[in-house]
Amino acid sequence: MKEKREKRLNSEFRKEIYEILTCKLKDARLTEMFTITSVEVTQDLKQAKVYVSIFSGSEQAKKNTFDAICAASGFVRRELSSAMHIRTVPEFTFYLDKQAEYGEKIDKILEEIKKKENDNDENA
């Protein structure tokens, strides 16, 4: 039963945090497109890890956006306490999720291999 509640809370936190960051947060550094990929809440609801994926061509813009999100941790917590009806709102720690970048890198490598195989077939 606890596992089911944790999954439901993780999902609800993910949606609410994204909504707060995109609609209510006014920070000039928040310029890049991002998504909240997942949230992991501890069983005691004291801590939560929030994984953020930022889509940007510029590393500096990505860093600025991530810094803005991290700085908004207290704001997000206050907004969640008024939006959700739970006894304890966890303290959020944001992490940069690099799975999308890793997947993109793998796709490029696979395309290069495929291209080399095609070139070898044409030369043979």
MIPAVO-835422 format. One line per field, with one value per residue: residue number from 0; residue in one letter; z negated, x, y negated of N, C-alpha, C in turn. Coordinates in Angstrom, 3 decimals, always signed. Each point is the difference from the previous one (the first is absolute). Layout:
<zazas>
pos: c(NUM | ...)
code: c(a | ...)
nzz: c(Z | ...)
nxx: c(X | ...)
nyy: c(Y | ...)
cazz: c(Z | ...)
caxx: c(X | ...)
cayy: c(Y | ...)
czz: c(Z | ...)
cxx: c(X | ...)
cyy: c(Y | ...)
</zazas>
This chain:
<zazas>
pos: c(0 | 1 | 2 | 3 | 4 | 5 | 6 | 7 | 8 | 9 | 10 | 11 | 12 | 13 | 14 | 15 | 16 | 17 | 18 | 19 | 20 | 21 | 22 | 23 | 24 | 25 | 26 | 27 | 28 | 29 | 30 | 31 | 32 | 33 | 34 | 35 | 36 | 37 | 38 | 39 | 40 | 41 | 42 | 43 | 44 | 45 | 46 | 47 | 48 | 49 | 50 | 51 | 52 | 53 | 54 | 55 | 56 | 57 | 58 | 59 | 60 | 61 | 62 | 63 | 64 | 65 | 66 | 67 | 68 | 69 | 70 | 71 | 72 | 73 | 74 | 75 | 76 | 77 | 78 | 79 | 80 | 81 | 82 | 83 | 84 | 85 | 86 | 87 | 88 | 89 | 90 | 91 | 92 | 93 | 94 | 95 | 96 | 97 | 98 | 99 | 100 | 101 | 102 | 103 | 104 | 105 | 106 | 107 | 108 | 109 | 110 | 111 | 112 | 113 | 114 | 115 | 116 | 117 | 118 | 119 | 120 | 121 | 122 | 123)
code: c(m | k | e | k | r | e | k | r | l | n | s | e | f | r | k | e | i | y | e | i | l | t | c | k | l | k | d | a | r | l | t | e | m | f | t | i | t | s | v | e | v | t | q | d | l | k | q | a | k | v | y | v | s | i | f | s | g | s | e | q | a | k | k | n | t | f | d | a | i | c | a | a | s | g | f | v | r | r | e | l | s | s | a | m | h | i | r | t | v | p | e | f | t | f | y | l | d | k | q | a | e | y | g | e | k | i | d | k | i | l | e | e | i | k | k | k | e | n | d | n | d | e | n | a)
nzz: c(+0.000 | -0.758 | +0.710 | -0.053 | -1.278 | -0.154 | +0.794 | -0.662 | -1.167 | +0.428 | +0.513 | -1.106 | -0.738 | +0.882 | +0.044 | -1.303 | -0.150 | +1.044 | -0.475 | -1.194 | +0.469 | +0.753 | -0.939 | -1.146 | +0.402 | -0.478 | +0.825 | +0.204 | -0.925 | -0.198 | +0.895 | -0.456 | +0.986 | -0.902 | -0.607 | -0.839 | +0.044 | -1.245 | -0.982 | -0.941 | -0.651 | -1.100 | -0.687 | -0.682 | +1.309 | -0.460 | +0.894 | +1.081 | +0.877 | +0.636 | +1.033 | +0.493 | +1.139 | +0.397 | +0.919 | +0.297 | +0.931 | -0.883 | -0.359 | +0.351 | +1.059 | +0.229 | -0.273 | +0.708 | +0.894 | -0.080 | +0.015 | +0.959 | +0.539 | -0.199 | +0.436 | +0.802 | -0.577 | -0.722 | +1.116 | +0.629 | -1.054 | -0.064 | +1.298 | -0.133 | -1.058 | +0.815 | +0.993 | -0.736 | -0.245 | -0.341 | -0.970 | +0.731 | +0.298 | +0.816 | -0.405 | +1.018 | +0.590 | +0.818 | +0.971 | +0.713 | +0.744 | +0.212 | -0.271 | +0.231 | -0.637 | -0.935 | +0.057 | +0.024 | -0.942 | -0.585 | +0.247 | -0.340 | -1.030 | -0.229 | +0.200 | -0.732 | -0.843 | +0.058 | -0.093 | -0.930 | -0.515 | +0.214 | -0.478 | -0.970 | -0.093 | +0.132 | -0.813 | -0.512)
nxx: c(+0.814 | +1.096 | +0.385 | -1.255 | -0.005 | +1.194 | -0.412 | -1.131 | +0.662 | +0.871 | -1.020 | -0.690 | +1.075 | +0.262 | -1.286 | -0.146 | +1.169 | -0.292 | -1.215 | +0.535 | +0.962 | -0.954 | -0.921 | +0.555 | +1.069 | +0.399 | +0.831 | +0.760 | +0.578 | -1.281 | +0.973 | +0.483 | -0.311 | -0.854 | +0.292 | -0.957 | +1.103 | +0.397 | -0.736 | +0.936 | -1.097 | +0.637 | +0.050 | +0.895 | +0.067 | +1.218 | +0.415 | +0.351 | +0.330 | +0.290 | -0.287 | +0.856 | -0.673 | +1.103 | -0.795 | +1.310 | +0.316 | -0.268 | +1.213 | +0.335 | -0.816 | +0.500 | +1.225 | -0.260 | -0.592 | +0.993 | +0.844 | -0.787 | -0.024 | +1.316 | +0.156 | -0.880 | +0.882 | +0.311 | +0.021 | +0.602 | +0.756 | +0.101 | +0.201 | +0.820 | +0.480 | -0.173 | +0.656 | +0.844 | -0.844 | +1.282 | +0.248 | +0.865 | +0.577 | +0.563 | +1.244 | +0.001 | +0.639 | +0.456 | -0.156 | +1.095 | -1.045 | +1.009 | -1.099 | -0.651 | +0.965 | -0.027 | -1.320 | +0.103 | +0.908 | -0.741 | -1.053 | +0.800 | +0.416 | -1.254 | -0.328 | +1.070 | -0.323 | -1.258 | +0.431 | +0.865 | -1.005 | -0.809 | +0.971 | +0.181 | -1.335 | +0.007 | +1.042 | -0.739)
nyy: c(+1.194 | +0.014 | +1.060 | +0.376 | -0.356 | +0.567 | +0.988 | -0.004 | -0.100 | +0.923 | +0.636 | -0.144 | +0.283 | +0.962 | +0.273 | -0.023 | +0.618 | +0.772 | +0.144 | +0.156 | +0.792 | +0.526 | +0.055 | +0.356 | +0.662 | -1.151 | +0.617 | -1.054 | +0.761 | +0.114 | +0.219 | +1.126 | +0.840 | +0.450 | +1.126 | +0.342 | +0.726 | -0.243 | +0.505 | +0.038 | +0.328 | -0.376 | +1.128 | -0.711 | -0.196 | +0.197 | +0.875 | -0.702 | +0.926 | -1.121 | +0.799 | -0.907 | +0.035 | -0.633 | -0.538 | -0.006 | -0.881 | -0.928 | +0.328 | -1.245 | +0.028 | +1.211 | -0.453 | -1.102 | +0.772 | +0.892 | -1.024 | -0.496 | +1.217 | +0.167 | -1.244 | +0.568 | +0.771 | -1.047 | -0.720 | +1.020 | +0.114 | -1.334 | -0.054 | +1.038 | -0.620 | -1.040 | +0.611 | +0.708 | +0.932 | -0.202 | +0.824 | +0.719 | -1.148 | +0.869 | +0.095 | -0.831 | +1.003 | -0.937 | +0.905 | -0.217 | +0.302 | +0.803 | +0.682 | -1.139 | -0.667 | +0.929 | +0.002 | -1.316 | +0.118 | +0.920 | -0.791 | -1.010 | +0.717 | +0.394 | -1.274 | -0.338 | +0.966 | -0.357 | -1.255 | +0.393 | +0.718 | -1.041 | -0.792 | +0.914 | +0.082 | -1.324 | +0.027 | +0.932)
cazz: c(+0.000 | -0.062 | +1.313 | +0.874 | -0.410 | +0.429 | +1.448 | +0.261 | -0.429 | +0.935 | +1.223 | -0.290 | -0.204 | +1.301 | +0.724 | -0.713 | +0.052 | +1.355 | +0.115 | -0.776 | +0.640 | +1.296 | -0.035 | -1.119 | -0.269 | +0.867 | -0.118 | +1.324 | +0.403 | +0.450 | +1.423 | +0.823 | -0.162 | -0.930 | -0.491 | -1.231 | +0.465 | -1.083 | -1.387 | -0.923 | -1.363 | -1.023 | -0.664 | -1.061 | +0.676 | -0.433 | +1.104 | +1.336 | +1.092 | +1.190 | +1.155 | +1.009 | +1.287 | +0.644 | +1.421 | +0.407 | +0.771 | -0.715 | -1.354 | -0.946 | -0.163 | -0.762 | -1.380 | -0.561 | -0.234 | -1.134 | -1.202 | -0.334 | -0.549 | -1.339 | -0.894 | -0.255 | -0.828 | -1.094 | +0.604 | +0.432 | -1.209 | -0.536 | +0.915 | -0.130 | -1.280 | +0.119 | +1.091 | -0.304 | -1.362 | -0.704 | -1.279 | +0.115 | +1.338 | -0.123 | +0.444 | +1.345 | +0.516 | +1.451 | +0.680 | +1.447 | +0.603 | +1.267 | +0.797 | +1.361 | +0.657 | +0.210 | +1.091 | +1.227 | +0.314 | +0.506 | +1.337 | +0.920 | +0.191 | +0.834 | +1.359 | +0.581 | +0.315 | +1.145 | +1.157 | +0.360 | +0.595 | +1.339 | +0.834 | +0.258 | +0.942 | +1.323 | +0.479 | +0.206)
caxx: c(-0.814 | +0.875 | +0.618 | -1.007 | -0.125 | +1.223 | -0.068 | -1.019 | +0.561 | +1.069 | -0.642 | -0.691 | +1.042 | +0.601 | -0.925 | -0.157 | +1.255 | +0.113 | -1.010 | +0.472 | +1.182 | -0.303 | -1.074 | +0.018 | +1.337 | +0.448 | +1.448 | +0.552 | +0.956 | -0.769 | -0.196 | +0.040 | -1.067 | +0.390 | -1.058 | +0.289 | -0.065 | -0.502 | +0.132 | +0.122 | -0.250 | +0.331 | -1.199 | -0.454 | -0.408 | +0.824 | +0.891 | -0.412 | +0.928 | -0.731 | +0.889 | -0.381 | +0.678 | -0.043 | +0.300 | +0.652 | +1.231 | +1.046 | +0.258 | -0.194 | -1.449 | -0.469 | +0.429 | -0.810 | -1.341 | +0.071 | +0.229 | -1.273 | -0.884 | +0.503 | -0.242 | -1.441 | -0.396 | -0.867 | -1.239 | -0.756 | -0.497 | -1.107 | -1.136 | -0.549 | -0.700 | -1.348 | -0.730 | -0.284 | -0.494 | +0.750 | +0.514 | +1.402 | +0.538 | +1.432 | +1.021 | +0.364 | +1.349 | -0.091 | +1.124 | -0.065 | -0.179 | +0.721 | -0.384 | -0.331 | +1.276 | +0.661 | -0.724 | +0.349 | +1.383 | -0.059 | -0.602 | +1.019 | +0.994 | -0.618 | -0.110 | +1.349 | +0.302 | -0.849 | +0.552 | +1.253 | -0.364 | -0.511 | +1.148 | +0.771 | -0.780 | +0.077 | +1.379 | +0.329)
cayy: c(-1.194 | -1.166 | -0.146 | -0.594 | -1.401 | -0.676 | -0.186 | -1.011 | -1.277 | -0.355 | -0.461 | -1.263 | -1.006 | -0.286 | -0.882 | -1.277 | -0.751 | -0.532 | -1.059 | -1.150 | -0.584 | -0.587 | -0.997 | -0.933 | -0.508 | -1.094 | -0.129 | -0.307 | +1.041 | +1.160 | -0.288 | +1.203 | +0.975 | +1.055 | +0.873 | +0.743 | +1.389 | +0.855 | -0.443 | +1.131 | -0.446 | +0.988 | +0.530 | -0.903 | -1.234 | -1.129 | -0.358 | +0.437 | -0.270 | -0.412 | +0.087 | -0.979 | +0.097 | -1.310 | +0.097 | -1.240 | +0.148 | -0.721 | +0.507 | -1.105 | -0.188 | +1.165 | -0.201 | -1.084 | +0.520 | +0.931 | -0.811 | -0.647 | +1.036 | +0.341 | -1.137 | -0.087 | +1.143 | -0.454 | -0.495 | +1.185 | +0.664 | -0.813 | +0.106 | +1.353 | +0.147 | -0.567 | +0.656 | +1.408 | +0.200 | +1.043 | -0.470 | -0.388 | -0.253 | +0.302 | -0.938 | +0.443 | -0.134 | +0.148 | +0.631 | -0.085 | +1.321 | -0.011 | +1.160 | -0.417 | -0.279 | +1.287 | +0.653 | -0.721 | +0.372 | +1.373 | -0.075 | -0.515 | +1.060 | +1.033 | -0.520 | +0.022 | +1.397 | +0.360 | -0.702 | +0.676 | +1.288 | -0.293 | -0.374 | +1.219 | +0.808 | -0.638 | +0.143 | +1.419)
czz: c(+0.000 | +1.356 | +0.968 | -0.293 | +0.449 | +1.497 | +0.358 | -0.380 | +0.944 | +1.277 | -0.204 | -0.223 | +1.332 | +0.778 | -0.650 | +0.064 | +1.379 | +0.192 | -0.718 | +0.708 | +1.318 | -0.078 | -1.077 | -0.270 | +1.020 | -0.255 | +1.404 | +0.485 | +0.559 | +1.472 | +0.863 | -0.286 | -0.916 | -0.324 | -1.301 | +0.377 | -1.081 | -1.351 | -0.860 | -1.430 | -0.967 | -0.716 | -1.082 | +0.530 | -0.442 | +1.143 | +1.317 | +1.000 | +1.234 | +1.157 | +1.122 | +1.256 | +0.715 | +1.438 | +0.468 | +0.804 | -0.732 | -1.424 | -1.047 | -0.263 | -0.815 | -1.481 | -0.671 | -0.327 | -1.200 | -1.308 | -0.456 | -0.635 | -1.420 | -1.006 | -0.392 | -0.911 | -1.124 | +0.507 | +0.404 | -1.209 | -0.603 | +0.882 | -0.102 | -1.295 | +0.072 | +1.055 | -0.348 | -1.465 | -0.632 | -1.241 | +0.119 | +1.462 | -0.101 | +0.414 | +1.332 | +0.314 | +1.489 | +0.560 | +1.501 | +0.568 | +1.397 | +0.888 | +1.443 | +0.787 | +0.329 | +1.163 | +1.346 | +0.456 | +0.598 | +1.413 | +1.035 | +0.306 | +0.911 | +1.450 | +0.706 | +0.409 | +1.238 | +1.282 | +0.480 | +0.653 | +1.420 | +0.956 | +0.360 | +1.007 | +1.415 | +0.614 | +0.322 | +1.337)
cxx: c(+0.863 | +0.638 | -0.943 | -0.153 | +1.219 | -0.015 | -0.983 | +0.516 | +1.102 | -0.579 | -0.665 | +1.007 | +0.613 | -0.870 | -0.085 | +1.266 | +0.179 | -0.950 | +0.469 | +1.170 | -0.329 | -1.016 | +0.159 | +1.359 | +0.383 | +1.492 | +0.563 | +0.978 | -0.687 | -0.384 | -0.132 | -1.191 | +0.502 | -1.203 | +0.466 | -0.156 | -0.496 | +0.223 | +0.051 | -0.115 | +0.402 | -1.275 | -0.535 | -0.449 | +0.789 | +0.866 | -0.581 | +1.077 | -0.834 | +0.991 | -0.543 | +0.832 | -0.191 | +0.474 | +0.561 | +1.246 | +1.181 | +0.154 | -0.232 | -1.483 | -0.593 | +0.340 | -0.841 | -1.411 | -0.011 | +0.214 | -1.292 | -0.960 | +0.425 | -0.291 | -1.470 | -0.504 | -0.960 | -1.345 | -0.898 | -0.618 | -1.185 | -1.247 | -0.670 | -0.779 | -1.408 | -0.833 | -0.430 | -0.423 | +0.693 | +0.629 | +1.415 | +0.367 | +1.505 | +0.897 | +0.529 | +1.462 | -0.078 | +1.281 | -0.210 | -0.043 | +0.616 | -0.339 | -0.300 | +1.276 | +0.725 | -0.647 | +0.325 | +1.406 | +0.049 | -0.584 | +1.025 | +1.038 | -0.556 | -0.147 | +1.346 | +0.386 | -0.774 | +0.537 | +1.286 | -0.287 | -0.525 | +1.130 | +0.823 | -0.733 | +0.086 | +1.381 | +0.337 | -0.470)
cyy: c(-1.267 | -0.271 | -0.708 | -1.490 | -0.795 | -0.283 | -1.096 | -1.385 | -0.473 | -0.592 | -1.365 | -1.129 | -0.425 | -0.986 | -1.385 | -0.854 | -0.625 | -1.179 | -1.270 | -0.686 | -0.695 | -1.137 | -1.068 | -0.630 | -1.063 | -0.213 | -0.169 | +1.071 | +1.235 | -0.191 | +1.243 | +0.914 | +1.130 | +0.866 | +0.635 | +1.466 | +0.948 | -0.662 | +1.255 | -0.527 | +1.107 | +0.425 | -0.930 | -1.366 | -1.230 | -0.530 | +0.489 | -0.394 | -0.307 | -0.025 | -0.872 | +0.221 | -1.329 | +0.146 | -1.336 | +0.313 | -0.599 | +0.541 | -1.091 | -0.241 | +1.142 | -0.167 | -1.080 | +0.471 | +0.937 | -0.755 | -0.677 | +0.995 | +0.363 | -1.112 | -0.109 | +1.113 | -0.397 | -0.493 | +1.160 | +0.687 | -0.753 | +0.124 | +1.373 | +0.168 | -0.592 | +0.724 | +1.433 | +0.124 | +1.205 | -0.627 | -0.564 | -0.213 | +0.185 | -1.160 | +0.526 | -0.269 | +0.303 | +0.583 | -0.127 | +1.411 | -0.025 | +1.192 | -0.371 | -0.281 | +1.301 | +0.749 | -0.632 | +0.368 | +1.409 | +0.028 | -0.472 | +1.072 | +1.086 | -0.460 | -0.001 | +1.420 | +0.440 | -0.635 | +0.676 | +1.352 | -0.190 | -0.358 | +1.229 | +0.901 | -0.555 | +0.180 | +1.446 | +0.519)
</zazas>
